[in-house]
Structures are given as structure tokens and as C-alpha cells.
Amino acid sequence: MGVGEEEGRGMASLLAARRALRAGVERSRALSHALARAGPRLGEIRARLPAMEAAVRPIRAPRDALEGAGECVDRAVGPAAAVLKVFDAVHGLEPPLLAASAVADDLPGYLAVLSRLEEALHFLSDNCGIASQWLADIVEYLGDRSLADPRFVSDLAEALSHLKTPSANLDGGLLAAALDILEAEFRHLLTEHSAPLAMKEPNSSSDPGSITPPRIPASAVHKLSLILDRLAANGRLATCTAAYADARGDTVSASLRALGLDYLHDPAEDAQVLTPNVERWGRHLEFAVRHLLEAERKLCVAVFERRPEAASSCFAEIASRAGILDFLKFGRAICDARKDPIKLLRLLDVFDSLSKLRMDFNRLFGGKACVEIQTRTRELVKRVVDGSVEIFEELLVQVELQRNMPPPADGGVPRIVSFVAKYCNQLLGDPYRSVLTQVLVIHRSWRKETFNDKMLVDAVLNIVKALEANFEAWSKAYEDVTLSYLFMMNTHWHFFKHLKGTKMGEILGDEWLREHEQYKDYYSAVFLRESWGTLAPLLSREGIILFSKGRATARDLVKQRLKSFNANFDEMYQKQSAWIISDRDLQQKTCHLVVQAIVPVYRSFMQNYGPLVDQQDASANKYVKFTAEGLDKMLSTLFLPKPRRAGSFQIRHSNGKITSAMTGLYRSSSTLK
């Protein structure tokens, strides 16, 4: 090998050594940089070493001791892990339960998710405390055997003590939020389907009973019931009941107010003024009970299907808000009205309305929740019965007390006669006969006595007969006997005409009625004979001789007789012009008889002897004051009825007080239905 080759190899080795040295320097420099960068991290590790040492220290124990504790630890960790999994599941239910439209879109689905939440919370409530207790037992085991650091054991024990404490917020408020959403949907459904009825005008003559309350869709009722069940199961029944009563009570109340019920709050004291309102009261009460409240009762039962007591209390609140107590209060106001016979009819109207609704009241308001309505209704019925019987039993006394009162000065029919005839017909006609009998039967039963329809008829007949007995007493009170005849003719005919063909007349019988007709005929004949019948003899032809020798004497006799006739006619006409015959047909017939008794005689007399006065005496008008036609017209207008003041009578009450205008019996005859 040559020298050149030797040098070449040496140079190559030198270059390789230089490269190796340079690479080593680079590696050293990189390591130096790495060490410089790792310095702070090493400092951090050095700082954390004490804590890591403290974390490892609690489990420092002999291997055999730790192996003995393993089985106990496994028994506690298993249930704890299950509880943790349920907690995770609860948090997974948040999105579907808190979604804004979840309830409205799919109520059954929402309730299913809510049921899962309730089951999870029930599991946590039952097991969380047990798992915590088992973990606490392990901690105690570790502490007793010094298998862990005492400070570590103390911290674990304190943490576990909080877990063992019962808590209603295991879900972080998720259940409460879901129930709030259900409550809001419950109120929304009620509001959506609780619009007041579109009632007609308050003064409309149409029957409100023809208005049918709209039914809430079955789907909405089902939803309300489902929501109510879940809310009630979670202690929110009272809240639901209040919300339901608010919505439905306000709806029913608004529907009734549209009928115009202001009269319920400001009743009059006079039974006559109350008459139209009592009729409205009966219709409105029937509508409220049989239509509105009946529908509300059915709806309550459907919504509160599994909770009948809650349904009853809720319905009672709705009925109260609807104003059922105001209806009963109005009935009591009628009982407090001034006492008179018209009040008896109004009380019977009230009783009839309540009686027709008795089964409805018992069904709707029979529960414990409606005890106030029951009490007020019983009190009203008792006051109506007592008040009706009191007035009815006083009627006979009041009629008898009228016997000593003066009769009408014009000989007309006393208003009490007209009133009692109509009034007794009403009491024995429909519907008052059956209602009054029922009232009297109830009242007598309270006194352990009996009563029947025949006793009612007899009582009314006694009133009529007492009134009939007044006729004779009143006729004797007239100083002018002729006027007494006119009065008796008027009254007997009025009695006959206004009772014939009526229920009262049917009970009294045809023979009784014919007696009054015969009395009318009798007093009519006596009246004519004793009054106008006395004028015709004054125009007698006796002693009047028309021959030449007797003409002067005849003229004097004619003058005397005409003068006497004129004086008596003027007196009688002036006096009887103030008298009346109430019945138009009887007035015309009587006037016709008077005309027939006077005018033909006067016409014949004047035709035969009038010329004696006309031809010979310049003062003929002094004796010839009337023509036959003039007398006819004058006499045909006699006895026409004139407006009469209502207070032509006074009545003496059983307490000794006197009131005008027949406050009890006859002032209200024009108001009879």
C-alpha cells in the first residue's frame, strides 16, 4: 500500500471524528436547553410532592389489612354507584321536561317523562340515605383500624353526614319546575274553555232556560283530569282547586250578571212592587240551578273524577261565586216585605220555585261542602211557610173587621168585594191551590196536626161567606134607604157575575149563585119602586077636566102637578147623579127601566095637558122644564162610574191600628195576576 493511500485514510478518519464531536456538542447543547426548560416543571413537581404524599398516606397500611377491608368497600360502593347512575338519569330528563311546548304538544308523553322523574326521585329518596350510611360504615371501619389518615377519615365522615340528611331537592328543582309547567297548562286550558255565555238582553221576554251552556270538549276535560291527578299526587290539589274555582266561578257569575240581576241586591219593601221581580227571580234561579250549576257539577265530577271530596268543595265555591246565596237572600227580602195579601201570593211563588228545584238542590248542594247553602235554604223555606200561613189565617179576620167600616158613599161595589172575589179565585185556582195546600200541610205537620185540600176549600169559603155577611151590615149604614137598595143591587150582581164560571163559583154551587142573582133582581125592583117609581103618580090625571067650565081648574092642577114633578125630579136626579152602578150592562139596564118608568108617563101627560100651560101662561117655562127627549137623555146617563180614589176604606187591624186604603186586602186588587 502506498503512502498516499495511508494519508487518505487518516484524513477520512479525522473528518469522521470531527463530525462525531460536532454531533456530540449539538446533543449536549440540546440537553442543556432541555434541562433549562425542565427546571420550572421540576419545581412544580417538587411543590406537589407533599400533597401527593398526603393523598397516598391515608391508604398506607399493611397489605393484609387492606385486603381484609376490600370486601366491605365493595359492598358499599355497589349501591353508591347505582345511586350515581340514577342521578345521571335524572339530569338526562331535564331537556324534555323543561321544553316550552312539550306539555301542549304531547301531554301523555310529558306525563310519562314526569313519571320517570318521580320514580327516580322515589328511588333516590329510598336509597341515597342507605348508600350514604354504608359508605359511612366503611369510613368508620377504616378509622377504627387506622387504615387511613385520621384527618382524611374525618373529612369523609363530614361529607357523608350531609348526604344522609333528607333533602327535597335531590333533582335540583327539576320536579318543581315541571309541576309549575303543568299548573300553567291547567290554568291555560281552563281559561281557553271558560268564556261566559252570550246571554240576551236583560229585558228580553225570552226564557233564559232556552240557552244551553256550551260543553267543554271531552279532550280538554281529559287533559284537565290527567294534569290534576299528577299535581294532586305531588301536593298541589289545593292550588288546582283554587284555580279551577276562580276560572269557572267567574265564568258562571259573568253569565248570570248578563241577565240583569241588580234587583237581587236592592229589593223593595212592597210586595206589589216586588211582583215582576219575583217572576224574574223564579226563572233566573231555575236557569242558574238546572242549566249553569248542573253543568258545572258534572264538569267538576269529570275533572275531579278520583277525588269526590275535592269536587264537592270546588263546586260549593263555584256556586257561591255564582251568587246562589244572593238568590236566597232575595227570597228572604220577600219574607221581610210589608205584610198584605199580595205578599201571600209572592211567598207562594217563592215556595213553588223552591219546591220545583228541591230535588236539584238536594243533588247539587247535598254535600258537606255546601252546608251554608243548605242552612240558608232551610231557613228561607221555614220563613216562607210561616209567613204564608200567618197571612192566610188573618184573611178571615181582616174581612170581618171590614164589617164596621163605612160603605162607599156612591153606592158602588166596595173594592174589597172585587178583591176578595178575585183573590179567593186565585187561591183555589192553578197554581196556588196546590202550593198553598202543600204549605199548610207542612206547617201543620210541624205542629203534629193534619191538613188537606178540603180544609183549604172550607177556609176560603169561610172568607167568602164572611164577606157576604158584610153586605147587610154595610147596607144598614146608609141613611138613604134607596141608596142601600142600589148598593145591594150592585154588590150582589158583582158577586154573581164575577164568581159565575170560576173555580170559586163552581165550589159555591149554582144555587148559591142564583140566590145572588135573585137578590140583584129584588133590590133592583125595590130601588125603582121606592125612587123613580114615586114620580109617575105625581103626573096623575085625576081631577083634570078639559071642558070649558073646568079648564081653569084643570090648568091650575096641571101647573101644580108639573111643579111637584119638577121639584121631585130635580132633587132625585141631583142626588142620584152622584151614585154609580159599577157594571156597564147593569147600568144601562137600570137606566132603561128608569126611562120606561118616567118618560112615557111624562110624554103622555104633556101631550094631553101641556097645551093648557103653553097657551094660557106666559111663564110656561117655569112649569114645562123638560121635554120627553131631554128626560130620556138625562136619565140614560145616570149611574156612570167615576174615577175613585183608592182609599175609600180604612181597615182596623187585629192589633188595634187603623191604616187607610185597605192596606191589607183591597188596595192591590188591580195588581192581581
C-alpha positions in Angstrom: 0.0 0.0 0.0 1.5 3.4 -0.8 2.0 6.5 1.4 -0.8 8.3 -0.4 -3.3 5.8 0.5 -2.2 5.9 4.1 -2.7 9.7 4.2 -6.1 9.4 2.6 -7.4 7.1 5.2 -6.1 9.2 8.0 -7.9 12.3 6.6 -11.2 10.4 6.4 -10.8 9.3 10.0 -10.1 12.8 11.1 -13.2 14.1 9.3 -15.4 11.4 10.8 -14.1 12.3 14.3 -14.8 15.9 13.7 -18.4 15.2 12.7 -18.9 13.0 15.7 -17.5 15.6 18.0 -19.8 18.2 16.5 -22.8 16.0 16.9 -21.9 15.4 20.5 -21.6 19.1 21.1 -25.1 19.7 19.5 -26.6 17.0 21.7 -25.0 18.5 24.7 -26.3 21.9 23.8 -29.9 20.4 23.2 -29.8 18.6 26.5 -28.7 21.8 28.2 -31.6 23.6 26.7 -34.0 20.8 27.7 -32.7 20.9 31.2 -33.2 24.7 31.3 -36.8 24.2 30.2 -37.5 21.4 32.6 -36.3 23.4 35.5 -39.7 25.1 36.3 -41.6 21.8 35.8 -39.4 20.0 38.2 -40.1 22.8 40.6 -43.8 22.3 40.3 -43.4 18.5 40.8 -41.3 19.2 43.8 -44.0 21.5 45.2 -46.8 18.9 44.6 -44.9 16.1 46.2 -46.1 16.8 49.7 -49.8 16.8 48.6 -49.3 13.6 46.6 -47.6 12.1 49.7 -50.6 13.2 51.8 -53.0 11.7 49.3 -51.2 8.4 49.4 -50.6 8.4 53.1 -54.3 7.6 54.1 -54.2 4.3 52.4 -50.8 3.3 53.7 -51.4 0.2 55.6 -50.2 -3.4 55.6 -51.2 -5.3 52.6 -53.1 -8.0 54.5 -55.1 -5.3 56.4 -56.2 -3.6 53.2 -57.1 -6.9 51.6 -59.5 -7.6 54.6 -61.2 -4.2 54.0 -61.8 -4.8 50.3 -64.9 -6.9 50.7 -66.6 -4.2 52.9 -65.6 -1.5 50.5 -67.1 -3.5 47.5 -70.5 -3.9 49.4 -70.8 -0.1 49.9 -69.5 1.1 46.5 -72.1 -1.0 44.5 -75.2 0.8 45.9 -73.5 4.1 45.7 -72.6 3.6 42.1 -76.3 2.7 41.4 -77.4 5.9 43.1 -75.0 7.9 41.0 -76.4 6.3 37.8 -79.9 7.4 38.8 -78.6 10.9 39.4 -77.2 10.9 35.9 -80.6 9.7 34.6 -82.4 12.5 36.4 -80.2 15.1 34.8 -80.9 13.4 31.4 -84.7 14.2 31.9 -84.2 17.9 32.1 -84.5 18.8 28.3 -87.9 17.0 27.7 -89.4 18.3 31.0 -88.3 21.9 30.5 -89.2 22.3 26.8 -91.6 25.2 26.4 -94.2 23.4 24.2 -93.8 19.9 25.5 -97.0 19.8 27.5 -99.3 21.3 24.9 -97.8 19.2 22.1 -97.8 15.8 23.8 -99.3 15.8 27.3 -99.3 11.9 27.7 -95.6 11.8 26.7 -94.8 14.7 29.1 -96.6 12.9 31.9 -94.7 9.7 31.1 -91.4 11.5 31.4 -92.6 13.2 34.6 -93.5 9.7 35.9 -89.9 8.5 35.3 -88.6 11.5 37.2 -90.9 10.8 40.1 -89.8 7.1 40.1 -86.2 8.2 40.0 -86.7 10.6 42.9 -88.5 8.0 44.8 -85.6 5.6 44.3 -83.1 8.3 45.4 -85.2 9.1 48.4 -85.3 5.5 49.4 -81.7 4.6 48.6 -79.5 7.7 48.9 -79.5 7.6 52.6 -78.8 3.9 52.8 -75.8 4.1 50.4 -74.5 7.0 52.4 -74.8 5.0 55.6 -72.9 2.1 54.1 -70.1 4.4 53.0 -70.1 6.0 56.4 -69.7 2.5 57.9 -66.6 1.9 55.7 -65.1 5.2 56.7 -65.7 4.2 60.3 -64.2 0.8 59.7 -61.0 2.5 58.2 -60.8 4.9 61.0 -61.2 2.3 63.8 -58.4 0.1 62.3 -56.1 3.0 61.5 -56.2 2.0 57.8 -56.3 5.6 56.7 -55.1 9.0 57.8 -57.4 10.3 60.7 -57.8 13.7 59.0 -58.8 12.0 55.8 -61.3 9.9 57.6 -62.8 12.9 59.4 -63.3 14.8 56.1 -65.0 11.8 54.6 -67.3 11.4 57.6 -68.4 15.1 57.5 -69.2 14.9 53.8 -71.2 11.7 54.2 -73.2 13.3 57.1 -74.6 15.8 54.6 -75.6 13.1 52.2 -77.5 11.2 54.9 -79.6 14.3 55.7 -83.1 14.1 53.9 -83.4 16.6 51.2 -86.4 17.5 48.9 -84.1 19.0 46.3 -82.4 15.8 45.1 -83.3 16.8 41.5 -82.0 20.4 41.7 -85.6 21.7 41.5 -86.5 19.9 38.3 -89.7 18.3 39.6 -90.9 21.7 40.9 -90.3 23.3 37.6 -92.1 20.5 35.7 -95.1 20.9 38.1 -95.1 24.6 37.5 -95.4 24.0 33.8 -98.3 21.6 34.4 -100.0 24.2 36.6 -99.6 26.8 33.8 -101.2 24.4 31.3 -104.0 23.6 33.7 -104.8 27.3 34.0 -104.5 27.8 30.3 -107.0 25.0 29.5 -109.4 26.5 32.0 -109.1 30.0 30.5 -109.4 28.7 27.0 -112.7 26.9 27.7 -114.3 29.3 30.3 -115.8 32.1 28.3 -119.1 33.5 29.7 -122.4 32.7 27.8 -123.6 35.1 25.3 -126.8 36.0 27.1 -129.6 38.0 25.6 -130.7 41.5 26.7 -131.8 41.5 30.4 -135.3 42.8 29.5 -135.8 40.3 26.8 -139.0 38.3 27.1 -137.3 35.1 26.0 -136.8 32.4 28.5 -133.1 32.2 29.6 -133.7 28.4 30.1 -133.6 28.1 26.3 -129.9 29.0 26.4 -127.7 25.8 26.7 -124.3 26.2 28.2 -121.6 25.1 25.8 -119.9 21.8 26.7 -116.1 21.8 27.3 -114.6 19.3 24.7 -114.0 15.9 26.1 -110.4 16.1 25.1 -109.9 19.2 27.3 -111.7 17.6 30.2 -109.4 14.5 29.9 -106.3 16.7 29.9 -107.5 18.7 32.9 -108.1 15.4 34.7 -104.7 14.0 33.9 -102.9 17.2 34.9 -104.9 17.4 38.1 -104.0 13.8 39.1 -100.3 14.5 38.7 -100.5 17.8 40.5 -102.6 16.4 43.3 -100.2 13.4 43.7 -97.4 16.0 44.3 -99.3 18.0 47.0 -100.8 20.7 44.7 -104.5 19.8 44.9 -105.4 22.9 46.9 -103.7 25.1 44.2 -105.6 23.3 41.4 -108.9 23.6 43.3 -108.4 27.3 43.8 -107.5 27.9 40.1 -110.5 25.8 38.9 -112.9 27.7 41.2 -111.6 31.0 40.1 -112.0 30.3 36.4 -115.3 28.5 36.5 -116.8 30.6 39.3 -116.0 33.8 37.4 -117.5 32.4 34.2 -120.8 31.4 35.8 -121.0 34.7 37.6 -120.4 36.7 34.4 -123.1 34.6 32.6 -125.7 35.3 35.3 -124.8 39.0 35.5 -125.7 39.4 31.8 -129.3 38.5 32.8 -129.5 41.7 34.8 -129.6 40.6 38.4 -129.3 44.0 40.1 -132.8 43.6 41.5 -131.4 40.9 43.8 -129.3 43.4 45.7 -132.0 46.2 46.1 -135.4 44.6 46.8 -138.4 46.8 47.5 -140.4 46.6 50.8 -143.7 46.5 49.0 -144.9 43.1 47.8 -146.7 44.7 44.8 -143.6 46.3 43.6 -141.7 43.0 44.0 -144.2 41.1 41.8 -142.3 41.4 38.5 -139.0 40.8 40.1 -140.3 37.6 41.9 -141.3 36.2 38.5 -137.9 37.0 37.1 -136.3 35.6 40.2 -138.0 32.2 39.7 -136.9 32.0 36.1 -133.4 33.1 36.8 -133.0 30.7 39.8 -134.2 27.8 37.7 -131.8 28.7 34.9 -128.9 29.1 37.3 -129.6 25.8 39.1 -130.8 23.5 36.3 -128.6 24.8 33.5 -125.5 26.6 34.7 -124.8 24.9 38.0 -125.9 21.5 36.9 -123.4 21.7 34.0 -120.7 22.9 36.4 -121.4 20.0 38.8 -121.0 17.5 36.0 -117.8 19.2 34.9 -116.4 19.1 38.4 -117.1 15.4 38.8 -115.4 14.7 35.4 -112.3 16.7 36.2 -112.0 15.7 39.9 -113.0 12.1 39.0 -110.9 10.4 41.6 -111.3 13.0 44.3 -115.1 13.4 45.1 -114.5 15.5 48.2 -112.4 18.0 46.2 -115.1 18.1 43.5 -117.7 18.9 46.2 -115.7 21.7 47.8 -114.8 23.1 44.4 -118.4 23.1 43.3 -119.5 24.7 46.5 -117.1 27.6 45.9 -118.3 27.9 42.3 -121.9 28.1 43.4 -121.1 30.7 46.0 -119.3 32.8 43.4 -122.2 32.4 41.0 -124.4 34.1 43.5 -126.7 31.3 44.7 -126.7 32.9 48.2 -127.8 36.2 46.6 -130.9 34.4 45.2 -131.7 33.0 48.7 -131.1 36.5 50.2 -133.7 38.0 47.8 -136.2 35.3 48.9 -135.6 36.4 52.5 -136.2 40.0 51.5 -139.7 39.0 50.2 -140.4 37.5 53.6 -139.4 40.8 55.2 -141.7 42.8 52.9 -144.7 44.7 54.3 -147.4 42.2 55.1 -150.5 42.1 52.9 -152.5 39.6 50.9 -150.4 40.2 47.7 -147.4 39.2 49.8 -149.0 35.8 50.3 -149.1 35.2 46.5 -145.5 36.3 46.2 -144.5 33.9 49.1 -146.3 31.1 47.4 -144.4 31.9 44.2 -141.1 31.7 46.1 -142.2 28.4 47.7 -143.3 27.0 44.3 -139.9 27.8 42.7 -138.0 26.3 45.6 -140.3 23.2 45.6 -139.8 22.6 41.9 -136.0 22.8 42.5 -136.0 20.7 45.7 -134.5 17.6 44.0 -132.0 19.7 42.2 -130.9 21.4 45.4 -130.6 18.1 47.2 -128.5 16.7 44.4 -126.3 19.7 43.8 -125.9 21.1 47.3 -126.3 17.9 49.5 -122.6 17.5 50.4 -120.8 18.8 53.5 -119.1 21.5 51.4 -122.5 23.2 50.7 -123.6 23.3 54.3 -124.1 27.1 54.2 -126.4 26.8 51.2 -128.3 24.0 52.8 -128.8 26.1 56.0 -129.9 29.2 54.2 -132.3 27.3 52.0 -133.9 25.6 55.1 -134.2 29.0 56.8 -135.8 30.5 53.7 -138.3 27.7 53.4 -139.3 28.0 57.0 -139.8 31.7 56.8 -141.8 31.4 53.6 -144.1 28.7 55.2 -144.6 30.7 58.4 -145.2 34.0 56.6 -147.7 32.4 54.2 -149.7 30.7 56.9 -149.7 33.9 59.1 -151.2 36.0 56.3 -153.7 33.3 55.2 -155.0 32.8 58.7 -155.5 36.6 59.1 -157.6 37.0 55.9 -160.9 35.9 57.6 -160.2 38.3 60.5 -159.5 41.2 58.1 -162.7 40.6 56.2 -164.7 40.5 59.4 -163.0 43.7 60.6 -164.3 45.5 57.5 -167.9 45.0 58.7 -167.8 48.1 60.9 -166.3 50.3 58.2 -168.5 52.7 56.2 -169.5 51.5 52.7 -168.8 53.6 49.5 -170.8 56.9 49.6 -171.8 56.4 45.9 -173.4 53.0 46.4 -170.7 51.3 44.3 -169.2 47.9 44.9 -166.6 48.1 47.7 -163.1 47.3 46.4 -162.8 44.6 49.0 -165.6 42.7 47.3 -163.9 42.8 44.0 -160.5 42.0 45.5 -161.7 39.1 47.7 -163.6 37.5 44.8 -160.5 37.6 42.5 -158.2 36.7 45.4 -160.1 33.7 46.5 -160.4 32.5 42.9 -156.6 32.7 42.7 -156.1 30.8 45.9 -158.3 28.0 44.7 -157.0 28.0 41.1 -153.8 26.9 39.5 -151.1 27.0 40.6 -151.8 28.5 44.0 -154.2 25.9 45.3 -151.8 23.0 45.3 -148.9 25.2 46.6 -151.0 26.7 49.4 -152.2 23.3 50.4 -148.6 22.0 50.5 -147.5 25.0 52.6 -150.4 24.4 55.1 -149.7 20.7 55.3 -146.0 21.4 56.1 -146.9 24.0 58.7 -149.5 21.8 60.4 -147.1 18.8 60.4 -144.6 20.9 62.4 -147.4 21.2 65.0 -148.2 17.4 64.7 -151.5 18.3 63.0 -153.1 17.3 59.7 -154.4 19.3 56.8 -155.9 18.5 53.4 -157.3 20.2 50.4 -160.9 20.1 51.7 -159.8 22.1 54.7 -158.3 24.7 52.4 -161.5 25.0 50.4 -163.5 25.3 53.6 -161.2 28.1 54.9 -161.6 30.0 51.6 -165.3 29.5 51.6 -165.5 31.0 55.2 -163.7 34.1 53.9 -166.3 34.5 51.1 -169.2 33.9 53.4 -167.8 36.4 55.9 -167.6 38.9 53.1 -171.2 38.1 52.1 -172.3 38.7 55.7 -170.8 42.2 55.4 -173.3 43.2 52.7 -176.2 43.5 55.1 -174.2 45.4 57.7 -172.9 47.9 55.1 -176.4 48.4 53.6 -177.7 49.4 57.1 -175.0 52.0 57.4 -176.7 54.2 54.7 -179.1 56.9 55.9 -180.8 56.9 52.5 -182.6 53.6 52.2 -182.9 54.0 48.5 -179.1 54.1 48.2 -178.9 51.0 50.3 -181.0 49.2 47.7 -178.8 50.4 44.9 -175.7 49.2 46.9 -177.2 45.8 47.5 -178.2 45.5 43.8 -174.6 46.5 42.8 -172.9 44.2 45.2 -175.0 41.1 44.7 -174.7 41.4 40.9 -171.0 41.9 41.1 -170.7 38.8 43.2 -172.8 36.8 40.8 -171.1 37.9 37.7 -167.5 37.7 38.9 -167.9 34.3 40.5 -170.0 32.5 37.9 -167.9 30.3 35.7 -165.0 30.4 38.1 -163.4 27.9 40.3 -164.9 29.6 43.3 -168.3 29.8 41.8 -168.1 26.1 40.9 -167.4 25.3 44.6 -170.1 27.6 45.9 -172.6 26.0 43.5 -175.3 27.2 41.1 -177.9 27.5 43.8 -175.7 29.9 45.8 -175.0 32.0 42.7 -178.7 32.1 41.7 -179.5 33.5 45.1 -177.3 36.5 44.4 -178.8 36.9 41.0 -182.3 36.9 42.6 -181.1 39.3 45.3 -180.0 41.6 42.5 -183.4 41.4 40.8 -185.2 42.0 44.1 -183.2 45.1 45.1 -183.4 46.5 41.5 -187.2 46.3 41.7 -187.3 47.8 45.2 -184.9 50.6 44.2 -187.0 51.6 41.2 -190.3 51.4 43.1 -189.0 53.4 46.0 -187.2 56.1 44.0 -188.2 56.8 40.4 -191.4 54.9 40.7 -192.7 57.6 43.0 -192.6 60.3 40.3 -195.1 58.8 37.9 -198.1 59.2 40.3 -197.2 62.9 40.5 -198.5 63.3 36.9 -201.9 61.7 37.7 -204.8 62.7 35.5 -207.3 62.6 38.4 -209.5 65.7 38.7 -208.3 67.3 35.4 -211.4 68.3 33.4 -210.9 69.7 29.9 -214.5 71.0 29.4 -214.8 74.8 29.2 -216.2 75.2 32.7 -213.3 73.2 34.2 -210.4 74.4 32.1 -209.2 77.0 34.7 -209.2 74.4 37.4 -207.5 71.9 35.1 -204.8 74.4 34.3 -204.1 75.0 37.9 -203.9 71.3 38.6 -201.6 70.7 35.7 -199.3 73.5 36.9 -199.3 72.1 40.5 -198.5 68.6 39.3 -195.8 69.7 36.9 -194.3 71.9 39.6 -194.3 69.0 42.1 -192.9 66.6 39.4 -190.1 69.1 38.5 -189.1 69.6 42.2 -189.0 65.9 43.0 -187.3 65.0 39.7 -184.6 67.7 40.3 -184.0 66.5 43.8 -183.8 62.9 42.9 -181.7 63.4 39.8 -179.2 65.7 41.5 -178.9 63.1 44.4 -178.6 60.1 42.2 -176.2 61.7 39.8 -173.6 61.1 42.4 -174.5 57.4 42.6 -172.9 54.7 40.4 -173.6 51.3 39.1 -170.3 49.6 38.6 -171.3 47.1 35.9 -171.9 48.7 32.5 -174.7 46.3 31.4 -176.5 46.7 34.7 -176.2 50.5 34.5 -177.7 50.5 31.0 -180.5 48.1 32.0 -181.3 50.1 35.1 -181.3 53.4 33.2 -183.6 51.8 30.7 -186.1 50.8 33.4 -185.9 54.3 34.9 -186.6 55.8 31.5 -189.5 53.4 31.0 -190.9 54.4 34.4 -190.8 58.1 33.7 -190.6 59.2 30.1 -193.8 57.5 28.7 -195.9 58.9 31.5 -194.4 62.4 31.2 -194.8 62.3 27.4 -198.4 61.3 27.6 -199.1 63.9 30.3 -197.6 66.7 28.3 -199.3 65.6 25.1 -202.7 65.8 26.9 -202.2 68.7 29.2 -199.2 70.6 28.1 -201.2 72.9 25.8 -203.1 74.2 28.8 -199.9 75.7 30.2 -198.4 76.7 26.8 -201.4 78.6 25.6 -202.6 80.4 28.7 -199.5 81.2 30.8 -196.6 83.5 29.8 -194.4 81.8 32.4 -194.9 78.4 30.9 -191.2 77.6 31.1 -191.5 77.7 34.8 -193.6 74.6 34.7 -192.5 72.9 31.5 -188.8 72.5 32.2 -188.2 69.2 30.3 -189.1 67.6 27.0 -189.6 63.8 26.8 -186.4 63.5 24.8 -184.5 65.6 27.2 -185.6 63.4 30.1 -184.6 60.3 28.1 -181.0 61.7 27.6 -180.6 62.8 31.2 -181.8 59.5 32.7 -179.7 57.4 30.3 -176.5 58.9 31.6 -177.2 58.2 35.3 -175.0 55.9 37.4 -172.0 56.1 35.2 -168.8 55.0 37.2 -166.4 57.8 38.0 -162.7 57.6 38.9 -162.5 56.6 42.6 -159.7 57.2 45.0 -158.1 54.0 46.2 -158.5 54.9 49.8 -162.3 54.9 50.4 -161.9 52.4 53.2 -160.0 52.0 56.4 -159.1 48.8 57.9 -158.8 48.0 61.5 -156.0 45.5 62.2 -156.1 42.9 64.9 -153.6 45.0 66.8 -156.0 47.9 67.0 -154.2 50.1 64.5 -156.1 51.7 61.6 -154.5 52.1 58.2 -156.0 53.7 55.1 -156.8 52.3 51.7 -157.3 48.8 52.9 -153.6 48.2 53.1 -154.0 44.6 53.6 -156.9 43.4 51.5 -158.1 45.7 48.8 -155.6 48.4 47.8 -153.9 46.0 45.5 -156.8 44.5 43.6 -155.6 45.9 40.4 -152.3 44.2 40.7 -153.6 40.6 40.8 -152.1 38.5 38.1 
